[in-house]
Amino acid sequence: GKFQRTAKMELYVAWVEAEKKKDCAVDFDDLLCKTREALMTRPEVVAAVRKRVGYLLVDEFQDLNPLQLDICKRVLDGRKTVTCVGDPKQSIYSFLMATPEIFGAFGEETRAEELHLTTNYRSTKSIVDRAGRLFGTPFKAFNQDTTTDVKFRQFRSQKVEYDAVSEWIIAKTGSGSSSSSPFSAAAAASSDGGGFVT
Protein backbone atom coordinates (compact mmCIF):
# COMPACT_ATOMS: atom_id res chain seq x y z
CA GLY A 1 0.00 0.00 0.00
CA LYS A 2 0.87 3.67 -0.04
CA PHE A 3 3.45 4.76 2.50
CA GLN A 4 1.90 6.71 5.38
CA ARG A 5 3.88 8.98 7.67
CA THR A 6 2.99 8.85 11.35
CA ALA A 7 3.07 11.82 13.73
CA LYS A 8 6.29 10.49 15.28
CA MET A 9 7.90 10.22 11.85
CA GLU A 10 6.88 13.78 11.02
CA LEU A 11 8.42 14.94 14.30
CA TYR A 12 11.65 13.09 13.52
CA VAL A 13 11.83 14.50 9.98
CA ALA A 14 11.29 18.02 11.32
CA TRP A 15 14.06 17.50 13.87
CA VAL A 16 16.48 16.20 11.20
CA GLU A 17 15.72 19.15 8.93
CA ALA A 18 16.26 21.60 11.81
CA GLU A 19 19.59 19.97 12.72
CA LYS A 20 20.77 20.09 9.11
CA LYS A 21 19.82 23.74 8.84
CA LYS A 22 21.59 24.56 12.09
CA ASP A 23 24.79 22.88 10.88
CA CYS A 24 24.49 24.06 7.26
CA ALA A 25 24.48 20.38 6.28
CA VAL A 26 22.83 18.34 3.55
CA ASP A 27 22.21 14.63 3.21
CA PHE A 28 22.35 12.47 0.09
CA ASP A 29 18.71 13.08 -0.81
CA ASP A 30 19.27 16.83 -0.50
CA LEU A 31 22.23 16.59 -2.88
CA LEU A 32 20.07 14.86 -5.47
CA CYS A 33 17.13 17.24 -5.10
CA LYS A 34 19.31 20.35 -5.17
CA THR A 35 21.20 19.04 -8.21
CA ARG A 36 18.00 18.49 -10.14
CA GLU A 37 16.66 21.87 -9.03
CA ALA A 38 19.82 23.57 -10.30
CA LEU A 39 19.58 21.72 -13.61
CA MET A 40 15.95 22.81 -13.93
CA THR A 41 16.29 26.45 -12.94
CA ARG A 42 19.84 27.64 -13.57
CA PRO A 43 20.89 27.70 -17.25
CA GLU A 44 24.49 28.57 -16.36
CA VAL A 45 24.77 25.41 -14.26
CA VAL A 46 23.28 23.30 -17.07
CA ALA A 47 25.73 24.78 -19.58
CA ALA A 48 28.72 24.23 -17.30
CA VAL A 49 27.79 20.63 -16.51
CA ARG A 50 27.11 19.72 -20.14
CA LYS A 51 30.41 21.29 -21.18
CA ARG A 52 32.31 19.20 -18.64
CA VAL A 53 30.39 15.94 -19.17
CA GLY A 54 30.93 14.79 -22.71
CA TYR A 55 30.30 11.13 -21.94
CA LEU A 56 28.33 9.58 -19.11
CA LEU A 57 28.88 6.12 -17.63
CA VAL A 58 26.21 4.90 -15.21
CA ASP A 59 27.19 1.76 -13.32
CA GLU A 60 24.66 -0.33 -11.35
CA PHE A 61 21.94 1.18 -13.53
CA GLN A 62 19.27 -1.04 -11.97
CA ASP A 63 19.66 0.91 -8.71
CA LEU A 64 18.68 4.29 -10.16
CA ASN A 65 15.44 5.82 -8.98
CA PRO A 66 13.36 8.26 -11.07
CA LEU A 67 15.08 11.30 -9.54
CA GLN A 68 18.56 10.04 -10.39
CA LEU A 69 17.46 9.07 -13.89
CA ASP A 70 16.01 12.53 -14.43
CA ILE A 71 19.35 14.09 -13.45
CA CYS A 72 21.13 11.87 -15.99
CA LYS A 73 18.66 12.86 -18.72
CA ARG A 74 19.06 16.56 -17.98
CA VAL A 75 22.84 16.26 -18.16
CA LEU A 76 22.65 14.36 -21.46
CA ASP A 77 20.00 16.60 -23.06
CA GLY A 78 19.23 14.06 -25.77
CA ARG A 79 22.84 13.22 -26.59
CA LYS A 80 23.64 9.58 -27.21
CA THR A 81 26.88 9.66 -25.23
CA VAL A 82 25.80 7.42 -22.36
CA THR A 83 26.71 3.88 -21.36
CA CYS A 84 24.63 2.14 -18.72
CA VAL A 85 25.83 -1.04 -17.02
CA GLY A 86 23.61 -3.15 -14.82
CA ASP A 87 21.60 -6.27 -14.21
CA PRO A 88 17.83 -6.08 -13.63
CA LYS A 89 18.02 -9.25 -11.53
CA GLN A 90 20.25 -7.42 -9.03
CA SER A 91 17.80 -4.62 -8.36
CA ILE A 92 17.59 -4.36 -4.54
CA TYR A 93 16.72 -0.71 -3.90
CA SER A 94 12.97 -0.76 -4.43
CA PHE A 95 12.61 0.89 -1.01
CA LEU A 96 14.34 3.91 -2.61
CA MET A 97 12.02 3.70 -5.65
CA ALA A 98 14.56 1.98 -7.88
CA THR A 99 12.98 -0.43 -10.37
CA PRO A 100 14.40 -2.88 -12.94
CA GLU A 101 11.82 -1.62 -15.45
CA ILE A 102 14.12 1.37 -15.89
CA PHE A 103 16.13 -0.66 -18.42
CA GLY A 104 13.32 -1.16 -20.89
CA ALA A 105 11.94 2.37 -20.54
CA PHE A 106 15.29 4.08 -20.93
CA GLY A 107 16.29 1.76 -23.77
CA GLU A 108 13.12 2.54 -25.73
CA GLU A 109 13.40 6.25 -25.06
CA THR A 110 17.02 6.52 -26.19
CA ARG A 111 16.92 3.67 -28.76
CA ALA A 112 20.08 2.43 -27.10
CA GLU A 113 21.98 -0.56 -28.35
CA GLU A 114 21.90 -3.46 -25.88
CA LEU A 115 24.94 -5.63 -25.29
CA HIS A 116 24.38 -8.73 -23.16
CA LEU A 117 27.37 -9.93 -21.16
CA THR A 118 26.82 -13.68 -21.13
CA THR A 119 30.11 -14.98 -19.76
CA ASN A 120 30.14 -15.44 -16.00
CA TYR A 121 33.45 -15.14 -14.18
CA ARG A 122 32.17 -15.26 -10.60
CA SER A 123 30.17 -18.43 -10.03
CA THR A 124 29.92 -21.97 -11.30
CA LYS A 125 27.31 -22.81 -13.91
CA SER A 126 25.22 -24.72 -11.36
CA ILE A 127 24.93 -21.67 -9.08
CA VAL A 128 23.99 -19.43 -11.99
CA ASP A 129 21.40 -21.94 -13.26
CA ARG A 130 19.79 -22.29 -9.84
CA ALA A 131 19.76 -18.54 -9.27
CA GLY A 132 18.18 -18.13 -12.69
CA ARG A 133 15.35 -20.49 -11.77
CA LEU A 134 14.48 -18.24 -8.82
CA PHE A 135 13.53 -15.58 -11.38
CA GLY A 136 11.41 -17.97 -13.44
CA THR A 137 13.73 -17.86 -16.45
CA PRO A 138 17.13 -19.56 -16.27
CA PHE A 139 20.17 -17.50 -17.06
CA LYS A 140 21.84 -18.21 -20.36
CA ALA A 141 24.17 -21.18 -20.45
CA PHE A 142 27.78 -20.37 -19.73
CA ASN A 143 30.82 -21.95 -21.28
CA GLN A 144 32.61 -23.22 -18.21
CA ASP A 145 34.71 -26.32 -17.68
CA THR A 146 33.12 -27.25 -14.37
CA THR A 147 30.66 -29.82 -13.12
CA THR A 148 30.54 -28.50 -9.55
CA ASP A 149 27.11 -28.83 -8.03
CA VAL A 150 25.53 -26.65 -5.36
CA LYS A 151 24.81 -28.27 -2.00
CA PHE A 152 22.45 -26.59 0.44
CA ARG A 153 22.88 -27.40 4.13
CA GLN A 154 21.12 -26.25 7.27
CA PHE A 155 22.58 -26.31 10.78
CA ARG A 156 21.04 -26.32 14.24
CA SER A 157 23.36 -23.53 15.50
CA GLN A 158 25.97 -21.05 14.31
CA LYS A 159 28.76 -22.96 16.08
CA VAL A 160 27.86 -26.18 14.27
CA GLU A 161 27.79 -24.22 11.01
CA TYR A 162 31.19 -22.58 11.70
CA ASP A 163 32.74 -25.95 12.51
CA ALA A 164 31.30 -27.50 9.34
CA VAL A 165 32.56 -24.60 7.19
CA SER A 166 36.01 -24.90 8.76
CA GLU A 167 36.13 -28.66 8.18
CA TRP A 168 35.02 -28.18 4.57
CA ILE A 169 37.73 -25.56 3.91
CA ILE A 170 40.38 -27.73 5.60
CA ALA A 171 39.37 -30.71 3.50
CA LYS A 172 39.53 -28.62 0.32
CA THR A 173 42.85 -26.95 1.15
CA GLY A 174 44.61 -29.58 3.28
CA SER A 175 45.43 -26.91 5.85
CA GLY A 176 45.40 -29.06 9.04
CA SER A 177 43.25 -29.34 12.14
CA SER A 178 40.08 -27.34 12.61
CA SER A 179 40.83 -26.59 16.28
CA SER A 180 43.66 -24.21 15.36
CA SER A 181 42.40 -23.24 11.93
CA PRO A 182 42.27 -19.52 11.06
CA PHE A 183 39.21 -20.41 8.97
CA SER A 184 37.34 -21.40 12.14
CA ALA A 185 38.15 -18.05 13.72
CA ALA A 186 37.10 -16.23 10.56
CA ALA A 187 33.85 -18.15 10.43
CA ALA A 188 33.16 -17.49 14.11
CA ALA A 189 33.76 -13.78 13.54
CA SER A 190 30.96 -13.77 10.99
CA SER A 191 27.65 -12.44 12.27
CA ASP A 192 25.69 -13.53 9.22
CA GLY A 193 23.97 -16.47 10.82
CA GLY A 194 22.57 -17.86 7.55
CA GLY A 195 23.24 -21.22 5.97
CA PHE A 196 26.23 -21.59 3.70
CA VAL A 197 26.39 -22.79 0.13
CA THR A 198 29.21 -24.94 -1.26
FENNORDA-V433755 format. One record per residue. PSI is psi in radians with two decimals (NA if undefined). Layout:
[[PSI] [PSI]]
This chain:
[[3.12] [2.44] [2.29] [2.22] [2.41] [2.97] [-0.68] [-0.70] [-0.72] [-0.72] [-0.74] [-0.78] [-0.75] [-0.71] [-0.78] [-0.81] [-0.69] [-0.72] [-0.73] [-0.75] [-0.72] [-0.67] [0.08] [0.80] [2.77] [2.67] [-3.08] [-0.73] [-0.68] [-0.73] [-0.75] [-0.86] [-0.74] [-0.58] [-0.85] [-0.69] [-0.74] [-0.70] [-0.40] [-0.49] [-0.18] [1.68] [-0.58] [-0.57] [-0.79] [-0.83] [-0.76] [-0.74] [-0.80] [-0.52] [-0.65] [-0.54] [1.63] [-0.64] [2.51] [2.22] [2.11] [1.90] [2.77] [0.85] [-0.51] [-0.26] [0.00] [2.47] [3.02] [-0.62] [-0.82] [-0.68] [-0.70] [-0.68] [-0.79] [-0.78] [-0.71] [-0.60] [-0.73] [-0.68] [0.81] [-0.12] [2.66] [0.50] [0.92] [2.46] [2.20] [2.30] [2.27] [3.10] [1.97] [-0.51] [-0.18] [0.27] [2.01] [0.08] [0.70] [-0.47] [-0.23] [0.28] [0.28] [2.57] [2.41] [-0.30] [-0.21] [-0.54] [-0.96] [-0.76] [-0.81] [-0.65] [-0.75] [-0.71] [-0.69] [-0.15] [0.74] [2.61] [2.34] [2.30] [2.12] [2.14] [1.87] [0.03] [2.17] [2.25] [0.12] [-0.57] [2.83] [2.83] [-0.66] [-0.67] [-0.79] [-0.74] [-0.76] [-0.69] [-0.69] [-0.64] [-0.45] [-0.46] [0.02] [-0.37] [2.05] [2.58] [2.86] [2.65] [2.50] [2.55] [1.63] [2.45] [1.17] [2.53] [0.30] [2.33] [2.74] [2.34] [2.19] [2.28] [2.52] [2.62] [2.65] [-0.27] [2.87] [-0.68] [-0.77] [-0.70] [-0.81] [-0.76] [-0.72] [-0.71] [-0.77] [-0.81] [-0.70] [-0.78] [-0.74] [-0.75] [-0.65] [-0.56] [-0.23] [0.68] [0.14] [-2.76] [2.56] [-0.41] [-0.54] [0.23] [2.33] [-0.40] [-0.63] [-0.73] [-0.70] [-0.72] [-0.72] [-0.48] [-0.28] [2.42] [0.28] [-0.92] [-0.11] [3.00] [2.78] [2.75] [2.31] [NA]]
